[in-house]
């Protein structure tokens, strides 16, 4: 059996994580990936391996410590951190109606929907009523205006369903109205710069550290769809707003139309070690910076949306206030874990009691099922 050669370092006692990382290449199809773990503010695992496609052709280059890539819905956890920080700073209250900050949002029966309900995927606005264009997505305001005019799909407070893309504009506009900063500015000024991270919503194709997303791994025969009970036109709007091919995101993501706008639910671009460092600062101090207080974390990880969604299948996920929390599908490091995964296998999370954080990025999207991130988490749990 081939044993992949990786670069980086692993602290004593965490060798099983390195073994699982190598096995992701040798047995589970990884071609370029990285994994990082912080414990008590110290980087104990920092691994990378494989190659990248930086120019959209067959010319491969080594995956390096600084290789950045799109982490898809990992973005949602980072956007959540922005809003929680804004709440701690007194800019907003999570249990106030969205319309308190964004009056136009009250239209068509949405006057009672709270900021927390938006973050918990309970707003009933999983897709724009009419397809949007790529230019409208780039311009931000057309998206928020389209969503503020809509009626919710269900009575507020009675159901939930995953807001794959729209939650970024819903939460982001609340942040903008309440604090004056959209998520990209908040991330840059209050998170990335203080912590020394190379993390942003969106990037340019000529970024020398940007690696493109590769061909996905195959899906097992008979694997259930992630979202069912909707027609393809609706699914396209849920996943791509109509502006991108929502049925083929792994190709759409490598184009400027996806990469260059600010998409707070879907186009965070960073590295595994910077993702882990960001989450480390939500549960402790890192380089003199702490992003969230313990009480905020404990409140945000309380379960709010569980069980069968209004639209789609029950994969076993559980959501708190914006975060995925530990569940049968995403064990992370067990009770108390909070974070978010992303399409194709990406994952970032932290655990307050363990003073631990984790980041994993991969350039080869997973099929269904995809065990790479969970294999790393199982190994990490065995090391604790």
NORRAWO-V42119 format. One record per residue. N is the residue number from 1. RES is the residue in three letters. SS is DSSP state (hx for helix, st for strand, lp for the rest). PSI is psi as a letter, one per 20 degrees, with the letter a starting at -180 (* if undefined). OMEGA is omega in whole degrees, -180 to 180 (NA if undefined). Layout:
n:res:ss:psi:omega
N:RES:SS:PSI:OMEGA
N:RES:SS:PSI:OMEGA
This chain:
n:res:ss:psi:omega
1:UNK:lp:p:178
2:UNK:lp:p:174
3:UNK:lp:o:-177
4:UNK:lp:p:174
5:UNK:lp:p:-180
6:UNK:lp:r:176
7:UNK:st:r:178
8:UNK:st:b:-180
9:UNK:st:q:178
10:UNK:st:p:179
11:UNK:lp:q:177
12:UNK:lp:p:-180
13:UNK:lp:i:-178
14:UNK:lp:k:-180
15:UNK:hx:h:180
16:UNK:hx:h:177
17:UNK:hx:g:177
18:UNK:hx:h:178
19:UNK:hx:g:179
20:UNK:hx:h:178
21:UNK:hx:g:177
22:UNK:hx:h:180
23:UNK:hx:h:176
24:UNK:hx:h:175
25:UNK:hx:g:-173
26:UNK:hx:h:-173
27:UNK:lp:h:-170
28:UNK:lp:j:168
29:UNK:lp:j:178
30:UNK:lp:q:177
31:UNK:lp:h:176
32:UNK:st:p:-173
33:UNK:st:r:176
34:UNK:st:q:179
35:UNK:st:p:180
36:UNK:st:q:179
37:UNK:st:p:170
38:UNK:st:q:171
39:UNK:st:p:-180
40:UNK:lp:l:176
41:UNK:lp:j:-178
42:UNK:st:p:179
43:UNK:st:o:-176
44:UNK:st:h:176
45:UNK:st:p:179
46:UNK:st:n:-171
47:UNK:st:q:172
48:UNK:st:q:-177
49:UNK:st:r:173
50:UNK:st:a:-178
51:UNK:st:r:-178
52:UNK:st:r:171
53:UNK:st:o:-175
54:UNK:lp:i:-174
55:UNK:lp:j:177
56:UNK:lp:k:177
57:UNK:lp:b:-175
58:UNK:lp:j:-179
59:UNK:lp:o:-177
60:UNK:st:q:176
61:UNK:st:q:-177
62:UNK:st:q:170
63:UNK:lp:p:-176
64:UNK:lp:r:178
65:UNK:lp:h:-175
66:UNK:lp:j:-180
67:UNK:lp:p:177
68:UNK:st:q:176
69:UNK:st:r:177
70:UNK:st:p:-178
71:UNK:lp:j:174
72:UNK:lp:c:-170
73:UNK:lp:i:165
74:UNK:hx:h:177
75:UNK:hx:h:-175
76:UNK:hx:h:178
77:UNK:hx:h:179
78:UNK:hx:g:175
79:UNK:hx:h:176
80:UNK:hx:g:179
81:UNK:hx:h:177
82:UNK:hx:g:-178
83:UNK:hx:h:178
84:UNK:hx:h:175
85:UNK:hx:g:179
86:UNK:hx:h:177
87:UNK:hx:g:178
88:UNK:hx:h:-180
89:UNK:lp:i:177
90:UNK:lp:j:-180
91:UNK:lp:h:-176
92:UNK:lp:r:175
93:UNK:lp:p:-175
94:UNK:lp:h:-176
95:UNK:lp:j:171
96:UNK:lp:q:174
97:UNK:st:q:174
98:UNK:hx:h:-177
99:UNK:hx:i:175
100:UNK:hx:h:-180
101:UNK:hx:h:-172
102:UNK:lp:m:-171
103:UNK:hx:h:-177
104:UNK:hx:h:-179
105:UNK:hx:i:-176
106:UNK:hx:i:-176
107:UNK:lp:q:173
108:UNK:lp:l:170
109:UNK:lp:k:-179
110:UNK:lp:j:-173
111:UNK:lp:h:-177
112:UNK:lp:i:-178
113:UNK:lp:p:-177
114:UNK:st:r:176
115:UNK:hx:g:179
116:UNK:hx:g:179
117:UNK:hx:h:175
118:UNK:hx:g:-178
119:UNK:hx:h:180
120:UNK:lp:j:176
121:UNK:lp:k:-177
122:UNK:lp:j:-173
123:UNK:lp:i:180
124:UNK:lp:k:-178
125:UNK:lp:l:-172
126:UNK:lp:i:-179
127:UNK:lp:q:174
128:UNK:lp:q:-178
129:UNK:lp:h:177
130:UNK:lp:q:-179
131:UNK:lp:q:176
132:UNK:lp:r:176
133:UNK:lp:r:178
134:UNK:hx:h:179
135:UNK:hx:h:177
136:UNK:hx:h:177
137:UNK:hx:g:180
138:UNK:hx:h:-175
139:UNK:hx:i:176
140:UNK:lp:f:-172
141:UNK:hx:g:178
142:UNK:hx:h:179
143:UNK:hx:g:-179
144:UNK:hx:h:178
145:UNK:hx:h:177
146:UNK:hx:g:-178
147:UNK:hx:h:-178
148:UNK:hx:h:-179
149:UNK:hx:i:-172
150:UNK:lp:q:167
151:UNK:lp:q:179
152:UNK:lp:q:180
153:UNK:lp:h:179
154:UNK:lp:r:178
155:UNK:lp:p:-179
156:UNK:lp:p:178
157:UNK:lp:i:-175
158:UNK:lp:i:-176
159:UNK:lp:r:174
160:UNK:lp:q:169
161:UNK:lp:q:-174
162:UNK:lp:p:176
163:UNK:lp:n:-168
164:UNK:lp:g:-178
165:UNK:lp:h:-171
166:UNK:hx:h:-178
167:UNK:hx:h:180
168:UNK:hx:g:178
169:UNK:hx:h:178
170:UNK:hx:g:179
171:UNK:hx:h:-178
172:UNK:hx:h:179
173:UNK:hx:h:173
174:UNK:hx:g:179
175:UNK:hx:g:-180
176:UNK:hx:g:-179
177:UNK:hx:h:-174
178:UNK:hx:h:-172
179:UNK:hx:i:-175
180:UNK:lp:i:-178
181:UNK:lp:p:169
182:UNK:lp:r:-177
183:UNK:hx:h:-179
184:UNK:hx:g:180
185:UNK:hx:g:180
186:UNK:hx:g:179
187:UNK:hx:g:-177
188:UNK:hx:g:-170
189:UNK:hx:h:-171
190:UNK:hx:i:-180
191:UNK:hx:f:-173
192:UNK:hx:g:-178
193:UNK:hx:g:178
194:UNK:hx:h:-177
195:UNK:hx:i:-179
196:UNK:lp:k:-178
197:UNK:lp:q:170
198:UNK:lp:m:-175
199:UNK:lp:p:-178
200:UNK:st:q:168
201:UNK:st:o:-178
202:UNK:lp:r:179
203:UNK:lp:r:176
204:UNK:lp:q:-178
205:UNK:lp:h:180
206:UNK:lp:j:175
207:UNK:lp:o:-175
208:UNK:lp:i:179
209:UNK:lp:i:-177
210:UNK:st:p:174
211:UNK:lp:p:180
212:UNK:lp:q:176
213:UNK:lp:p:-174
214:UNK:lp:a:179
215:UNK:lp:p:-178
216:UNK:lp:q:171
217:UNK:lp:q:-179
218:UNK:lp:q:174
219:UNK:lp:p:-179
220:UNK:lp:q:178
221:UNK:lp:p:178
222:UNK:lp:j:179
223:UNK:lp:p:-177
224:UNK:lp:q:176
225:UNK:lp:q:178
226:UNK:lp:h:178
227:UNK:lp:p:175
228:UNK:lp:a:178
229:UNK:lp:k:173
230:UNK:lp:q:179
231:UNK:lp:r:-174
232:UNK:hx:h:179
233:UNK:hx:g:177
234:UNK:hx:g:-180
235:UNK:hx:h:177
236:UNK:hx:h:179
237:UNK:hx:h:177
238:UNK:hx:g:-173
239:UNK:hx:h:-175
240:UNK:hx:j:178
241:UNK:lp:j:-171
242:UNK:lp:i:-179
243:UNK:lp:h:179
244:UNK:lp:r:176
245:UNK:lp:n:-178
246:UNK:lp:i:178
247:UNK:lp:i:-179
248:UNK:lp:l:-174
249:UNK:hx:h:-174
250:UNK:hx:i:170
251:UNK:hx:h:-179
252:UNK:hx:h:-173
253:UNK:lp:h:-178
254:UNK:lp:j:-178
255:UNK:lp:q:-178
256:UNK:hx:h:-179
257:UNK:hx:h:178
258:UNK:hx:g:-172
259:UNK:hx:h:-167
260:UNK:lp:h:177
261:UNK:lp:r:172
262:UNK:lp:o:-179
263:UNK:lp:n:-170
264:UNK:lp:i:176
265:UNK:lp:i:-170
266:UNK:lp:i:-176
267:UNK:lp:k:167
268:UNK:st:p:179
269:UNK:st:o:179
270:UNK:st:a:179
271:UNK:lp:r:179
272:UNK:hx:g:-177
273:UNK:hx:h:176
274:UNK:hx:h:175
275:UNK:hx:g:179
276:UNK:hx:h:179
277:UNK:hx:g:178
278:UNK:hx:g:-180
279:UNK:hx:h:177
280:UNK:hx:h:-179
281:UNK:hx:i:173
282:UNK:hx:i:-178
283:UNK:hx:i:179
284:UNK:lp:a:-179
285:UNK:lp:p:178
286:UNK:st:p:-179
287:UNK:lp:k:179
288:UNK:lp:j:-177
289:UNK:st:p:171
290:UNK:lp:p:-174
291:UNK:lp:h:-176
292:UNK:lp:q:176
293:UNK:lp:q:-177
294:UNK:hx:h:-179
295:UNK:hx:h:177
296:UNK:hx:g:179
297:UNK:hx:g:-179
298:UNK:hx:h:179
299:UNK:hx:g:-174
300:UNK:hx:h:-177
301:UNK:lp:j:174
302:UNK:lp:p:-176
303:UNK:lp:p:180
304:UNK:lp:h:-176
305:UNK:st:o:-177
306:UNK:st:r:176
307:UNK:lp:a:-175
308:UNK:lp:p:178
309:UNK:lp:r:178
310:UNK:lp:h:177
311:UNK:lp:p:176
312:UNK:lp:a:-178
313:UNK:lp:q:177
314:UNK:lp:o:180
315:UNK:lp:i:-177
316:UNK:lp:j:179
317:UNK:lp:q:172
318:UNK:st:p:178
319:UNK:st:q:167
320:UNK:lp:c:177
321:UNK:lp:n:177
322:UNK:lp:h:-178
323:UNK:lp:q:158
324:UNK:st:q:174
325:UNK:st:r:-174
326:UNK:lp:p:-174
327:UNK:lp:r:176
328:UNK:lp:h:-179
329:UNK:lp:h:-178
330:UNK:lp:n:-177
331:UNK:lp:h:-176
332:UNK:lp:c:174
333:UNK:lp:k:173
334:UNK:lp:a:-174
335:UNK:lp:p:179
336:UNK:lp:i:179
337:UNK:st:q:178
338:UNK:st:q:179
339:UNK:st:b:176
340:UNK:st:q:173
341:UNK:st:r:180
342:UNK:st:q:-179
343:UNK:lp:p:177
344:UNK:lp:i:174
345:UNK:lp:i:-177
346:UNK:st:q:179
347:UNK:st:p:171
348:UNK:st:p:180
349:UNK:st:r:175
350:UNK:st:r:175
351:UNK:st:o:-173
352:UNK:lp:g:-176
353:UNK:lp:h:180
354:UNK:lp:i:-177
355:UNK:lp:l:-171
356:UNK:st:q:171
357:UNK:st:r:-170
358:UNK:st:q:172
359:UNK:st:p:177
360:UNK:st:p:175
361:UNK:st:q:178
362:UNK:st:q:180
363:UNK:lp:i:178
364:UNK:lp:o:-178
365:UNK:lp:q:179
366:UNK:lp:q:168
367:UNK:lp:b:177
368:UNK:lp:p:-2
369:UNK:lp:r:180
370:UNK:lp:o:-171
371:UNK:lp:j:-171
372:UNK:hx:g:-179
373:UNK:hx:g:-179
374:UNK:hx:h:175
375:UNK:hx:g:176
376:UNK:hx:g:180
377:UNK:hx:h:177
378:UNK:hx:g:178
379:UNK:hx:g:180
380:UNK:hx:g:178
381:UNK:hx:h:-180
382:UNK:hx:i:-179
383:UNK:hx:i:-172
384:UNK:lp:*:NA
